[in-house]
Amino acid sequence: MDSKSVAVCVVFAALSFACSSNDPDGDERSEISTGGTSETESGGTTGSGANPGLGGLGTGTGGSLLILDDPGTGGVTGSEPLTEDDTCAALALEPQPVEHEEVITTTITTEVPAPVAIYLVLDNSLSMNSSSDQSGQSKWEEAVDAVTAFVSDPNSADIDVAIQYFHPQGVGARPDECDGVAHATPAVPAGRLPDHAPAIVDSLSTAEPQSDTPTVGALTGGTAYCAAFQAENPDEKCVVVLVTDGQPNGCGLSASCNDGGGRGSMDCVDANAASVLTAIAADGLANGVVTFTVGMAGVTDEGFGLLDAIAIAGGSDCSPEQPGAESCNVSTTGSAGFLDALNAIRDSISVTETTTETITTIETTTVPCQWTIPVPPTGEELDPNLINVNVSYGDVTESIVSVATAEDCALASGHAWYYDDPANPTIILACPQTCDFLSSDAAASVEVLFGCTRIAIIQ
């Protein structure tokens, strides 16, 4: 074998990692080549080139296939047949598992009425003892049943509920029922359902109807309590639910009308009621307090007009689909209708709580289009110019070109690859067009050959 220009490959573990040329004449070799190996090589310095544009090929045998810079001439002489050690070692590399941090953001939407509080201000005037003519129960019994069912309903869980009556309990003997001070102190302070339900039920069992209907004091105290509650609990909304079975009387308002026969009737709405009560509700709304109104049997059409006006001023609407019916009318539906109204109020004020949870996890992902270059044994060095990449599909094996960077992938007309770092390569990466092909064809495979001349794209 001519010792002037024979390529010498260093082989270990069946892989050739470095090739050097024992060429005293100093012929330089281009990285542009056809890749692979050949059973014959050009000999001497006068062989004719098979591919003049890339370098001349002769007819000799032996050595690795190299291309000279001098087009059409040159080559490597040799008279020995190729041996196993002269060929490039091939290694089928699997796609690389890569550990990386992935930030996963999970948004959890919880549709629960939290945080929100209801201050129930319940009419317990003497007229609540009368029957509603709907169920045989008294209106008071209907109210007790409805409120008991509401606070015991699992759907009411996580709501805070407080209760007070038109004739306040738990605030001392004979309080002033018109200035709202007593009504602003609940008989049962706000507490979270379902644990707080027994306290509300116990309070209802000890309360009873008495005296008149001091709506002015009840509404004034109700809105004052919710405003104070929200100031102490800025993240929680508080709404007033005012329940009554008649027209306001007491505190400067009268429900007595002259029917022309010298007798009074308790079915009238005082002409001043609307201006007085809507102003209270409007002041509450200005402080962020919404007021709902619920009318039971005994409230007249004129009385429902007043309750509608209070609801509008207080920013609520129990029947959005029915303009002109802003109050909750349960006058003909008994305890079941009362419960439905409370449920509707609860649903309308329910706050959709959205929490965002960020979880950082370490995941091992298989990247289908990159291959880590094996570390050479001690004392050996990798020549990045002596690596070839073959793509096989069906019966076809194709040596593919390399490009300098990922941006140069567009220059290749077919399959191509590049290094992660041309100066210090550790990973071989397929260009996008090749990656798409490998990902779409399960039978396709990649073979990496070490110690072979590299096919480079012509720039």
C-alpha positions, 0 to 999 in steps of 0.5 A: 500500500502506498504510504503517501496518502492512505487514510488511517482510521482509529477504531475502538469498540467497533466505532471509528472516532478519528481518522488521520491522513499519512500524507507527506505531500501535504494534500488537503482534503475537503469536508465535501464528500460523497460519504460512506466507503468504497471498495476502490479508490483512485490511485496515483496523481493522474486518475480521471475524476468521476465527479469533477465538481467535487473531486477526482475518483480513480480506480485503485483499491483500499483505504477510505473514500476521500475527495481531493480539493483538486477537481478531476485529479488525485486520489489515493493509490492502493493495491490492497483490498478493503479490510474490516478495519478500513470500513467505517463503523456504524452505530444505530443510535436510539432517540435520546431521553432528555431530562428537562424542567417543565412548568405546568400551569393548572387552572382550577375553577371552583363554582361555589358561593364563597366567600359571601354572606347573607344577612336574613332580616325576617318579619316576625310581626303578629300577622305572621301567625295567620295562615297563608291559605296555601298549606294550612301552615301559618306564614311563620311556620312556612318561613321557619321551614324554608330557612331551615331547609336552606341552611341545611341544604348541601348546596348552601355549604360555604356560605356565611349566614346571620339572622335577625328579626323585625323585633330584634332578639339578643340585644337587650329589653325593648330596643329602639326598633326604628333607628336600626341600631338593634337590627344591626346586631344579629340574633345569630352572628354570621357563620359558615354553613353547614356547621353554622346551620344548627345555630340558625335553626335554634334561633328560629325555634325561640323567635315568635311573631309579635307587634307591628312591622318596623320595616324602616328599622329592619332595613336600616340595621340590615344594610348597616350590618352588611356594610360593617361586615364587609369592612371587617371582611374585605374579601367577602360580599354581604347581602341583605335579604329582607322578608315581610308579609305586609306593608310597613307600619311604625317608625313614621309609616302607617298602613292604615287607610280610611276606607270611607266608612270610618274604619281603617284598613291595614292594606295600604302603603304609606305615600312616604314609604317609597322615598324613605325605604329606597333611600336606605337601600340606595345608601346601602348599595353605595357602600357595596351592600345589595338588598333583596326583598321577599314578599309573602302572603299578605303583601298587596300589589301596591306592597309588591310595587314598594318591594320592587322599588326597594330591590331596584334601589338596592341593586337586586333582581329576583326575577331578571326574566320578568321586568317589573318583578324585582322582588321575590314573590312567594305569596302563593307558593308557601314554604316551597316557594320561599325556599326556591327564592332563597336558592335563587338569591344564593345562586345569583350572588354565588362567586365563582372562585378561580384558583391557579396552581403552578406545578413544576415537574422534572420530566424525561422526554424522548426527543425523536430527532437528536442523538448524543455523540458517544464519548470517546475512550480516554486518549481518543478525540472525536473528529467532527469532520469524520461523522456520517449520518444515514437515514434508512426507510424501506430498502433505501439507505441514504447518506444525508448532508450536514449543514453548519447551523439550524438556520442553514437547514433551508439550504438543503434540498433533501434530508440534512443534519447539523451539530448543536455546537459546531465548535464543540459538538455533543449532539447531532440534530435532524433538520426540521424536514428530516425530523418531520419525516422520521416522526411520520414514518415508524419504519425509518431509522438513523445510522451514525457512522464514525470515522467517515468523511462527512457529506457537507452541503455545498455553500 
